[in-house]
């Protein structure tokens, strides 16, 4: 694995904690999500020509996404959650490539 990608995955993992911990209290950490999206843009640039996405990166993204969806089920006002779910879906599709976009 490329050293830049390994460092980026560590950074995304730390950001994930900053997102998930408040989510358990039904709070969206928008600053951390913005950091995540910036890091995912960088990850895309590093992996856009790769055949496979790193498993650790995929698992972190799945964890964040699943926590967003899960916590949405426990709040009355879903309006802060829904746009973030959609945006993260878009980033995941972008990272995984065109295959998912044709489904």
Helices and strands as residue ranges (DSSP letters): H 3-23, H 30-47, H 55-72, H 79-96, H 98-101
